[in-house]
Amino acid sequence: MSETQPLLSPQEVDATPVYPIIHSIRSDIIHFIDTPLSYDALTAPDLTYTLIRPLVEKYGAMQRDGNMSVVFCFLLNRVYFSRDQNMATSPVSRTRAELCEILAIRTLREYGNNLLELAVVLTTSWMVYSGADETVMQMAREEREDLEERVGNAIEMAILGRSKRFIKSSSCQKVIDGIWSGKCVYQAESSHSILSDTYKRNPIHFYDPHKAPLLDHYRLKVPFIRSVLEYTNFLILFVLFILAIEWNTRDELNAPEVIFMVYALGFCLEKVAAMQEHGIQVYFKGTWNGFDLAFVTTFMLYAILRLYGVFHHSLWARSTGIDCLALIACLMFPRLAFVTLRNNLMVLSLRAMITQFVVLMLIAAFCFCGFLYALWTLSRNEAQYSAGTIAWWMLDLWFGLDASGFERSTQFHQVFGPVLMVTYAMLSNTLLLTVLVSILSNTFATINEDAAAEAMFRKAVSTIEGVKADSLFSYQPPINLVALCFMLPLSYILTPRWFHKVNVFMIRIMNLPALLVIALYERQAKHNGTTGFYETLIVVTERAYDSLPRQLKRLSIFEGLAGSDSDIDAIFEIDSHSLSITSSKGEMGTLSIRQTRQIY
């Protein structure tokens, strides 16, 4: 089968029965699991032979008959069971979700090392209502008018269900690594694209840079290349932000501030389009996407205040806008650190720790509002302190900075004032701190136990986010603003064929330098057999060093660059060469003996 010929045509994908398998899996899981069990208990030998293997054989037979949606159905059921928040049934539902993940891993193994089939299974967006009765479809449409027939692919279901063991499995990692590096190419599908160009749909295939066109605009949607482009775009945004905040003037918009506004607006458009395409749940699985959303919100507030203040001559709006610009620094610096050190264990842990810290602080602040209200009510009689002043004293006690609240506690009430202050101090500064340290330590220990799984999960999220269906992502900020204003109206005027031609032409013109660099890099990587950017750079550098004249190589500066381990490979090359010579001599000797025997 040719790589350009799809394993499944769109008609076969739409005709694959999915809905009956989803509910068959749900019925079997509910029937066999009625008590909470741990993961170790589920994978014990007794349950492996009596429960898991029969279910794998049952659904594996369906898979061998040509239904490639079985893995997707298992992961969809895992998402369903993992969303159970009922205190009485959630332990059982958690066990059922674990079983769905185990069965998904086992059924995916049947495809072995066939990367193309694995990619089709994991990246195809199946129609979830395919195979359902007409009465079921009618009931579903009555409940929801905007019924979505496609809810995502298997990898997206694994991300939504936090199926880290499934993502960590070797079969899934082959596909994710192939998609990330661009070796395995597939086009994402989305019904929420802002600039949709679906005229030409390429099947899942392996990429060969020597057979691809020089200006291959599809390479701009490869996750690895997109990550490099996004990192470069953010560095440019970071530099423009520093220039804007250092050189801004209060009463007017100067050139650095206008350039930053335009570039940041293109950056915001890209983030809004990503949120629109993947949905809030998948988008917020990213490590730093929360910072991006906060940046978009703060930037829009800053831009509105500045524009309003300048054009309506409002001093307050102009000054407040600059203050909001300064607040963006609290988001830009951590965001840059997180992107640069994305695979660091501390960065992986910080996301979960920050989330739990914020939740605990909000709960504690809400609970301590009772103390604030009580002290404020007592102060109405004599002290007449405002609620803001009392809250500031309480905040000082919370962080152990000042004891002004203790000194003035008798002014609230001779008896109840000191009692409330001492009780609040014990709860906030002792109990809450102990609980916070325990929770964060447990979170870090949990992530540290399987840091590889956490890193692979984050890479899977980045991979799925990197494969974009929206053509708007092929335009880099701030050119995407021009594309939105120019190409979006054309999409309603031109036919799909002509819109595709104009869109491809515009992408190639706007990204000409980037496409040429990408083509050069991928041809060098293919020629040298390397997989990563740094590995390719090292091999190219070594070849350039080997091509230098011997007199230049003997210079001390080049010997230092080569390092003390530069001749290790030469040892084995010499040994291999000597072995080949020895074997060739042995063959010649054997041949001469045979010839001698034939003569005599």
C-alpha positions as CSV (number, residue, x, y, z in Angstrom):
1,M,0.0,0.0,0.0
2,S,1.3,3.4,-0.9
3,E,1.9,5.9,1.9
4,T,-0.3,8.4,0.1
5,Q,-3.1,6.0,0.0
6,P,-5.1,6.1,3.3
7,L,-5.7,3.0,5.4
8,L,-9.3,4.1,5.9
9,S,-11.2,6.4,3.5
10,P,-13.4,9.1,5.0
11,Q,-16.4,7.0,4.0
12,E,-15.0,4.0,5.9
13,V,-14.4,6.2,9.0
14,D,-17.9,7.5,8.9
15,A,-19.3,4.0,8.5
16,T,-17.4,2.4,11.4
17,P,-19.8,1.4,14.1
18,V,-18.7,3.3,17.2
19,Y,-21.8,4.0,19.4
20,P,-22.6,0.3,20.0
21,I,-19.0,-0.5,21.1
22,I,-19.0,2.5,23.5
23,H,-22.0,1.2,25.3
24,S,-21.0,-2.4,25.1
25,I,-17.7,-1.5,26.9
26,R,-19.6,0.6,29.4
27,S,-22.0,-2.4,30.2
28,D,-19.2,-4.9,30.5
29,I,-17.1,-2.6,32.8
30,I,-20.1,-1.9,35.1
31,H,-21.1,-5.6,35.2
32,F,-17.6,-6.9,36.1
33,I,-16.4,-4.1,38.5
34,D,-18.7,-3.4,41.4
35,T,-16.1,-2.8,44.2
36,P,-13.1,-0.4,44.5
37,L,-9.8,-2.0,43.5
38,S,-6.3,-0.6,43.2
39,Y,-4.2,-0.6,40.0
40,D,-2.0,-3.4,41.4
41,A,-5.1,-5.5,42.2
42,L,-6.4,-5.1,38.7
43,T,-3.1,-6.2,37.2
44,A,-2.6,-9.1,39.6
45,P,-2.4,-12.6,37.9
46,D,-5.9,-13.7,39.0
47,L,-7.8,-10.8,37.5
48,T,-5.5,-10.7,34.5
49,Y,-6.5,-14.3,33.5
50,T,-10.1,-14.1,34.6
51,L,-11.1,-10.6,33.6
52,I,-8.6,-8.7,31.5
53,R,-7.7,-11.3,29.0
54,P,-11.3,-12.3,28.1
55,L,-12.2,-8.7,27.6
56,V,-9.1,-8.1,25.5
57,E,-9.9,-11.2,23.4
58,K,-13.5,-10.0,22.9
59,Y,-12.7,-6.5,21.8
60,G,-9.5,-7.6,20.0
61,A,-11.6,-9.8,17.8
62,M,-13.7,-6.7,16.8
63,Q,-10.5,-4.8,16.2
64,R,-9.1,-7.6,14.0
65,D,-12.3,-7.6,12.0
66,G,-11.5,-4.0,10.9
67,N,-13.0,-1.8,13.6
68,M,-10.1,0.5,14.5
69,S,-12.1,2.6,17.0
70,V,-11.9,0.2,19.9
71,V,-9.0,2.0,21.6
72,F,-10.9,5.3,21.3
73,C,-14.0,3.8,22.8
74,F,-12.1,2.5,25.8
75,L,-10.5,5.9,26.5
76,L,-13.9,7.7,26.0
77,N,-15.3,5.4,28.7
78,R,-12.4,6.2,30.9
79,V,-13.2,9.9,30.6
80,Y,-16.9,9.1,31.4
81,F,-16.0,7.1,34.6
82,S,-13.3,9.5,35.8
83,R,-15.8,12.5,35.8
84,D,-17.9,10.9,38.6
85,Q,-17.7,13.3,41.5
86,N,-20.2,11.4,43.8
87,M,-18.5,10.5,47.1
88,A,-20.4,7.2,47.2
89,T,-19.6,6.0,43.7
90,S,-16.4,7.7,42.8
91,P,-14.1,5.0,44.2
92,V,-15.8,2.3,42.0
93,S,-15.8,4.7,39.0
94,R,-12.1,5.3,39.5
95,T,-11.5,1.5,39.4
96,R,-13.6,1.2,36.2
97,A,-11.6,4.1,34.7
98,E,-8.3,2.3,35.5
99,L,-9.6,-0.9,33.9
100,C,-10.6,1.0,30.7
101,E,-7.0,2.4,30.5
102,I,-5.5,-1.1,31.0
103,L,-7.7,-2.5,28.2
104,A,-6.9,0.4,25.9
105,I,-3.1,-0.3,26.4
106,R,-3.6,-4.1,25.8
107,T,-5.7,-3.6,22.6
108,L,-3.3,-1.0,21.2
109,R,-0.4,-3.5,21.5
110,E,-2.0,-5.7,18.9
111,Y,-0.9,-3.3,16.2
112,G,2.7,-4.0,17.1
113,N,5.3,-1.9,15.5
114,N,3.2,-0.8,12.5
115,L,3.5,3.0,13.0
116,L,1.1,3.9,10.3
117,E,-1.7,1.7,11.8
118,L,-0.9,3.0,15.3
119,A,-1.2,6.6,14.0
120,V,-4.5,5.9,12.3
121,V,-5.9,4.4,15.5
122,L,-4.7,7.3,17.8
123,T,-5.3,10.3,15.5
124,T,-8.6,9.5,13.7
125,S,-11.6,11.5,14.9
126,W,-14.4,9.0,14.9
127,M,-18.1,9.7,14.7
128,V,-19.4,8.8,18.1
129,Y,-23.0,8.3,17.0
130,S,-22.1,6.1,14.0
131,G,-24.1,2.8,14.3
132,A,-26.7,4.3,16.6
133,D,-30.5,3.7,16.0
134,E,-32.5,6.5,14.6
135,T,-34.5,6.7,17.8
136,V,-31.3,7.3,19.8
137,M,-30.3,10.0,17.4
138,Q,-33.6,11.7,17.6
139,M,-33.5,11.7,21.4
140,A,-30.0,13.1,21.4
141,R,-31.0,15.9,19.0
142,E,-33.9,16.7,21.3
143,E,-31.7,17.1,24.3
144,R,-29.0,19.1,22.4
145,E,-29.6,21.1,19.3
146,D,-25.9,21.6,18.5
147,L,-25.0,18.0,18.6
148,E,-21.3,17.2,18.1
149,E,-20.7,14.0,16.2
150,R,-16.9,14.2,16.7
151,V,-15.5,14.8,20.1
152,G,-11.8,14.2,19.4
153,N,-9.3,11.5,18.8
154,A,-7.8,8.8,21.1
155,I,-4.9,11.0,22.2
156,E,-7.2,13.8,23.1
157,M,-9.4,11.4,25.1
158,A,-6.2,10.2,26.9
159,I,-5.4,13.8,27.8
160,L,-8.9,14.6,29.0
161,G,-8.9,11.4,31.1
162,R,-5.3,12.0,32.3
163,S,-4.4,8.5,31.1
164,K,-0.7,8.8,31.9
165,R,0.0,5.1,31.7
166,F,-1.6,4.9,28.3
167,I,0.4,7.9,27.1
168,K,3.6,6.4,28.6
169,S,3.1,3.1,26.8
170,S,5.7,2.4,24.0
171,S,3.0,2.1,21.3
172,C,1.5,5.5,22.1
173,Q,5.0,7.1,22.5
174,K,6.0,6.0,19.0
175,V,3.1,7.9,17.5
176,I,3.6,11.0,19.7
177,D,7.3,11.1,18.9
178,G,6.6,10.6,15.2
179,I,4.0,13.4,15.2
180,W,6.2,15.7,17.3
181,S,9.2,15.4,15.0
182,G,7.1,15.5,11.8
183,K,8.0,12.0,10.7
184,C,4.4,11.0,10.9
185,V,2.1,13.7,9.3
186,Y,-1.6,14.0,9.9
187,Q,-4.0,16.9,9.5
188,A,-6.2,17.7,12.5
189,E,-9.9,18.2,12.2
190,S,-11.8,20.9,14.0
191,S,-15.3,22.4,13.5
192,H,-14.3,25.6,15.5
193,S,-11.6,26.9,13.2
194,I,-11.5,30.7,12.6
195,L,-9.9,30.4,9.2
196,S,-10.9,27.0,7.9
197,D,-9.2,25.5,4.8
198,T,-10.4,21.9,4.3
199,Y,-10.3,21.7,0.5
200,K,-7.3,19.4,0.4
201,R,-7.1,16.7,3.0
202,N,-3.9,14.6,3.1
203,P,-4.1,11.1,4.7
204,I,-1.8,10.1,7.5
205,H,1.6,9.4,5.9
206,F,5.4,9.4,6.6
207,Y,7.2,12.5,5.5
208,D,10.2,12.4,3.1
209,P,11.8,15.8,2.7
210,H,13.3,14.8,-0.7
211,K,9.9,14.0,-2.2
212,A,8.1,17.0,-0.6
213,P,8.1,20.5,-2.2
214,L,10.8,23.0,-1.1
215,L,8.3,25.4,0.3
216,D,6.1,22.9,2.2
217,H,3.7,25.1,4.1
218,Y,2.3,22.0,6.0
219,R,5.6,21.9,7.9
220,L,4.6,25.0,9.8
221,K,2.1,22.8,11.7
222,V,4.6,20.2,12.8
223,P,4.6,20.4,16.7
224,F,8.4,20.6,17.0
225,I,8.7,23.3,14.4
226,R,5.7,25.2,15.9
227,S,7.4,25.0,19.4
228,V,10.5,26.6,18.0
229,L,8.5,29.3,16.2
230,E,6.4,30.0,19.3
231,Y,9.5,30.3,21.4
232,T,11.0,32.7,19.0
233,N,7.8,34.7,18.8
234,F,7.6,34.9,22.6
235,L,11.3,36.1,22.8
236,I,10.4,38.9,20.3
237,L,7.3,39.7,22.4
238,F,9.5,39.8,25.6
239,V,12.0,42.2,24.0
240,L,9.3,44.5,22.7
241,F,7.6,44.4,26.1
242,I,10.8,45.6,27.8
243,L,11.3,48.4,25.2
244,A,7.7,49.5,25.6
245,I,7.8,49.6,29.4
246,E,11.1,51.5,29.4
247,W,10.4,54.0,26.7
248,N,6.7,54.7,27.1
249,T,5.4,58.2,27.6
250,R,2.3,58.9,29.7
251,D,0.5,61.3,27.4
252,E,0.9,59.7,24.0
253,L,1.6,56.4,22.2
254,N,5.2,56.3,20.9
255,A,6.6,53.9,18.4
256,P,7.9,51.1,20.8
257,E,4.5,51.0,22.5
258,V,2.6,50.8,19.3
259,I,4.8,48.0,17.9
260,F,4.4,46.1,21.2
261,M,0.6,46.6,21.0
262,V,0.4,45.3,17.4
263,Y,2.7,42.3,18.1
264,A,0.9,41.4,21.4
265,L,-2.5,41.6,19.7
266,G,-1.3,39.0,17.1
267,F,0.0,36.9,20.0
268,C,-3.4,37.1,21.7
269,L,-5.2,36.2,18.5
270,E,-3.1,33.0,18.3
271,K,-3.9,32.0,21.9
272,V,-7.6,32.7,21.4
273,A,-7.6,30.6,18.2
274,A,-5.9,27.8,20.1
275,M,-8.5,27.9,22.8
276,Q,-11.2,28.0,20.2
277,E,-9.9,24.9,18.4
278,H,-9.0,22.6,21.2
279,G,-11.5,23.7,23.9
280,I,-10.9,25.0,27.4
281,Q,-10.3,21.5,29.0
282,V,-7.5,20.4,26.6
283,Y,-6.0,24.0,26.4
284,F,-5.6,24.3,30.2
285,K,-3.7,21.0,30.4
286,G,-0.7,22.9,29.0
287,T,1.9,23.9,31.5
288,W,2.0,27.6,30.8
289,N,-1.4,28.2,29.1
290,G,-2.8,29.8,32.3
291,F,-0.1,32.4,32.0
292,D,-1.1,33.1,28.4
293,L,-4.8,33.5,29.4
294,A,-3.8,35.9,32.2
295,F,-1.5,37.8,29.7
296,V,-4.4,38.1,27.2
297,T,-6.7,39.5,29.9
298,T,-4.2,42.0,31.3
299,F,-3.1,43.1,27.9
300,M,-6.6,43.8,26.7
301,L,-7.2,45.8,29.9
302,Y,-4.0,47.7,29.3
303,A,-4.7,48.4,25.6
304,I,-8.3,49.6,26.2
305,L,-7.3,51.9,29.0
306,R,-4.3,53.4,27.0
307,L,-6.3,53.9,23.8
308,Y,-9.3,55.4,25.7
309,G,-7.0,57.7,27.7
310,V,-5.0,58.9,24.7
311,F,-8.0,59.6,22.4
312,H,-10.3,60.9,25.1
313,H,-7.7,62.9,27.0
314,S,-8.2,61.0,30.3
315,L,-5.2,61.2,32.6
316,W,-6.5,58.5,34.9
317,A,-7.0,56.0,32.0
318,R,-3.5,56.7,30.6
319,S,-1.8,56.3,34.0
320,T,-3.8,53.1,34.9
321,G,-2.9,51.6,31.5
322,I,0.8,52.0,32.1
323,D,0.3,50.5,35.6
324,C,-1.4,47.5,33.9
325,L,1.5,47.2,31.5
326,A,3.9,46.9,34.5
327,L,1.7,44.1,35.9
328,I,2.4,42.1,32.8
329,A,6.0,41.7,33.9
330,C,4.8,39.3,36.6
331,L,3.6,37.0,33.8
332,M,6.3,37.4,31.2
333,F,9.3,36.4,33.3
334,P,7.9,33.1,34.7
335,R,6.4,32.3,31.3
336,L,9.8,32.6,29.7
337,A,11.4,30.5,32.4
338,F,8.8,27.8,32.1
339,V,9.2,27.5,28.3
340,T,13.0,27.4,28.5
341,L,13.0,24.8,31.2
342,R,10.0,22.8,30.1
343,N,11.2,19.4,31.0
344,N,12.6,20.3,34.4
345,L,11.1,18.4,37.4
346,M,10.6,21.6,39.4
347,V,8.7,23.2,36.5
348,L,6.5,20.1,36.0
349,S,5.7,20.2,39.8
350,L,5.1,23.9,40.0
351,R,2.0,23.8,37.9
352,A,0.2,21.4,40.2
353,M,1.6,23.0,43.3
354,I,0.5,26.5,42.2
355,T,-3.0,25.2,41.5
356,Q,-3.3,23.6,44.9
357,F,-1.8,26.6,46.6
358,V,-4.3,29.0,45.0
359,V,-7.2,26.7,45.9
360,L,-6.2,26.4,49.5
361,M,-5.6,30.2,49.9
362,L,-9.0,30.9,48.4
363,I,-10.7,28.5,50.8
364,A,-8.8,29.9,53.8
365,A,-9.5,33.5,52.8
366,F,-13.2,32.7,52.5
367,C,-13.2,31.0,55.9
368,F,-11.3,33.8,57.6
369,C,-13.8,36.4,56.3
370,G,-15.8,35.3,59.3
371,F,-13.1,36.6,61.7
372,L,-13.0,39.8,59.6
373,Y,-16.7,40.4,59.8
374,A,-16.7,39.7,63.6
375,L,-13.9,42.1,64.3
376,W,-15.4,44.8,62.0
377,T,-18.8,44.4,63.8
378,L,-17.1,44.7,67.2
379,S,-15.1,47.8,66.1
380,R,-18.4,49.7,65.3
381,N,-19.0,50.3,69.0
382,E,-15.7,52.0,70.0
383,A,-12.7,51.7,67.6
384,Q,-14.5,52.5,64.3
385,Y,-11.8,50.8,62.2
386,S,-12.7,50.2,58.5
387,A,-12.9,46.7,57.1
388,G,-9.8,47.4,54.8
389,T,-7.7,48.4,57.8
390,I,-8.7,45.2,59.8
391,A,-8.1,43.0,56.7
392,W,-4.6,44.5,56.3
393,W,-3.7,43.7,60.0
394,M,-5.1,40.2,59.5
395,L,-2.9,39.8,56.4
396,D,0.2,40.8,58.4
397,L,-0.6,38.2,61.0
398,W,-1.2,35.6,58.3
399,F,2.3,36.0,56.9
400,G,3.9,36.8,60.3
401,L,5.0,40.3,59.3
402,D,3.5,42.6,61.9
403,A,1.6,42.3,65.2
404,S,-0.5,45.5,65.0
405,G,-3.7,43.4,65.3
406,F,-2.6,42.1,68.7
407,E,-1.7,45.5,70.0
408,R,-5.2,46.9,69.1
409,S,-7.2,43.7,69.9
410,T,-8.5,45.2,73.2
411,Q,-9.9,48.2,71.3
412,F,-12.4,45.9,69.5
413,H,-13.6,44.3,72.8
414,Q,-11.9,43.8,76.1
415,V,-12.6,40.0,76.1
416,F,-13.6,38.9,72.6
417,G,-11.0,41.0,70.7
418,P,-7.9,39.2,72.1
419,V,-9.6,35.8,71.9
420,L,-10.5,36.3,68.2
421,M,-7.0,37.6,67.3
422,V,-5.2,34.7,69.1
423,T,-7.5,32.1,67.6
424,Y,-7.0,33.6,64.1
425,A,-3.3,33.7,64.5
426,M,-3.1,30.0,65.6
427,L,-5.3,28.9,62.7
428,S,-3.7,31.0,60.0
429,N,0.0,31.0,61.0
430,T,0.3,27.5,62.4
431,L,-2.4,25.1,61.3
432,L,-2.8,26.5,57.8
433,L,1.0,26.6,57.2
434,T,1.4,23.0,58.3
435,V,-1.4,21.8,56.1
436,L,0.0,23.8,53.1
437,V,3.5,22.3,53.5
438,S,2.1,18.8,53.8
439,I,-0.1,19.2,50.7
440,L,2.6,20.7,48.5
441,S,5.2,18.1,49.7
442,N,2.8,15.3,48.8
443,T,2.2,16.8,45.4
444,F,5.9,17.1,44.7
445,A,6.6,13.5,45.9
446,T,3.8,12.1,43.7
447,I,5.1,13.8,40.6
448,N,8.7,12.9,41.5
449,E,7.8,9.2,41.7
450,D,7.0,9.1,38.0
451,A,8.4,12.3,36.5
452,A,8.9,10.5,33.2
453,A,5.1,9.9,32.9
454,E,4.4,13.6,33.8
455,A,6.9,14.8,31.2
456,M,5.4,12.5,28.5
457,F,1.9,13.7,29.4
458,R,3.0,17.3,29.0
459,K,4.7,16.4,25.7
460,A,1.5,14.7,24.5
461,V,-0.5,17.9,25.3
462,S,2.1,20.0,23.4
463,T,2.0,17.6,20.5
464,I,-1.8,17.8,20.2
465,E,-1.8,21.5,20.6
466,G,0.9,21.8,18.0
467,V,-1.1,20.0,15.2
468,K,-3.4,22.8,14.2
469,A,-6.4,22.6,11.8
470,D,-6.9,26.3,11.6
471,S,-5.0,27.9,8.8
472,L,-4.6,31.0,11.0
473,F,-1.7,29.3,12.8
474,S,0.3,29.2,9.6
475,Y,0.7,33.0,9.8
476,Q,3.1,34.2,12.5
477,P,2.3,37.2,14.7
478,P,1.5,39.9,13.8
479,I,1.0,38.8,10.2
480,N,-2.0,36.7,11.5
481,L,-3.8,40.0,12.0
482,V,-3.5,40.8,8.3
483,A,-4.5,37.2,7.4
484,L,-7.6,37.6,9.6
485,C,-8.7,40.9,8.0
486,F,-7.8,39.8,4.5
487,M,-8.3,36.0,4.2
488,L,-11.4,35.7,6.4
489,P,-13.7,37.8,4.1
490,L,-12.2,35.9,1.1
491,S,-13.3,32.6,2.6
492,Y,-16.9,33.7,2.2
493,I,-16.4,35.0,-1.4
494,L,-14.1,32.5,-3.1
495,T,-14.8,28.9,-3.8
496,P,-13.0,26.4,-1.6
497,R,-10.6,25.5,-4.4
498,W,-9.6,29.1,-5.1
499,F,-9.5,30.0,-1.4
500,H,-7.1,27.1,-0.9
501,K,-4.9,28.4,-3.7
502,V,-4.8,31.9,-2.4
503,N,-4.2,30.7,1.2
504,V,-1.3,28.5,0.2
505,F,0.3,31.3,-1.9
506,M,-0.1,33.8,1.0
507,I,1.4,31.4,3.6
508,R,4.4,30.7,1.4
509,I,5.0,34.3,0.7
510,M,4.7,35.4,4.3
511,N,6.8,32.6,5.7
512,L,9.4,32.3,2.9
513,P,12.5,32.6,5.1
514,A,11.2,30.2,7.7
515,L,10.2,27.6,5.1
516,L,13.6,27.8,3.5
517,V,15.3,27.2,6.8
518,I,13.0,24.4,7.6
519,A,13.6,22.7,4.3
520,L,17.4,23.0,4.8
521,Y,17.2,21.6,8.3
522,E,15.0,18.6,7.4
523,R,17.1,17.7,4.4
524,Q,20.3,17.8,6.6
525,A,18.5,15.7,9.3
526,K,17.4,13.1,6.7
527,H,20.9,12.9,5.1
528,N,22.6,12.5,8.5
529,G,20.0,10.2,10.0
530,T,19.4,12.5,13.0
531,T,16.1,13.2,14.8
532,G,16.6,16.4,16.9
533,F,17.8,19.9,16.2
534,Y,20.8,19.8,18.5
535,E,21.8,16.3,17.2
536,T,21.6,17.6,13.6
537,L,23.6,20.7,14.5
538,I,26.3,18.6,16.2
539,V,26.6,16.2,13.3
540,V,26.8,19.0,10.7
541,T,29.4,20.8,12.9
542,E,31.5,17.6,13.2
543,R,31.4,17.1,9.4
544,A,32.4,20.7,8.8
545,Y,35.3,20.2,11.3
546,D,36.3,17.0,9.6
547,S,36.4,18.7,6.2
548,L,39.0,21.3,7.5
549,P,42.6,21.0,6.4
550,R,44.9,19.1,8.7
551,Q,46.9,22.3,9.5
552,L,43.8,24.1,10.8
553,K,42.8,21.0,12.8
554,R,46.1,21.1,14.7
555,L,45.4,24.6,15.9
556,S,44.8,24.6,19.7
557,I,41.5,26.5,19.3
558,F,40.0,23.7,17.1
559,E,41.4,20.9,19.3
560,G,39.7,22.6,22.3
561,L,36.4,22.8,20.4
562,A,36.6,19.1,19.4
563,G,37.0,18.0,23.0
564,S,38.9,15.2,24.6
565,D,36.4,12.6,23.5
566,S,36.5,13.4,19.8
567,D,38.7,10.3,18.9
568,I,36.5,7.7,20.6
569,D,34.6,6.9,17.5
570,A,37.8,6.6,15.6
571,I,38.9,3.7,17.8
572,F,35.9,1.6,16.8
573,E,36.1,2.7,13.1
574,I,39.7,1.5,12.9
575,D,38.7,-1.8,14.6
576,S,35.8,-2.3,12.2
577,H,38.1,-1.5,9.2
578,S,40.7,-4.0,10.4
579,L,38.0,-6.7,10.9
580,S,36.7,-6.1,7.4
581,I,40.2,-6.5,6.0
582,T,40.8,-9.7,8.0
583,S,37.5,-11.1,6.8
584,S,38.3,-10.3,3.2
585,K,41.7,-12.0,3.5
586,G,40.0,-15.0,5.0
587,E,37.6,-15.2,2.1
588,M,40.5,-15.0,-0.3
589,G,42.4,-17.7,1.5
590,T,39.3,-19.9,1.5
591,L,38.9,-19.3,-2.2
592,S,42.5,-20.2,-2.9
593,I,42.2,-23.5,-1.0
594,R,39.0,-24.4,-2.9
595,Q,40.7,-23.6,-6.2
596,T,43.7,-25.7,-5.2
597,R,41.4,-28.6,-4.4
598,Q,39.6,-28.3,-7.7
599,I,42.9,-28.4,-9.6
600,Y,44.1,-31.5,-7.9
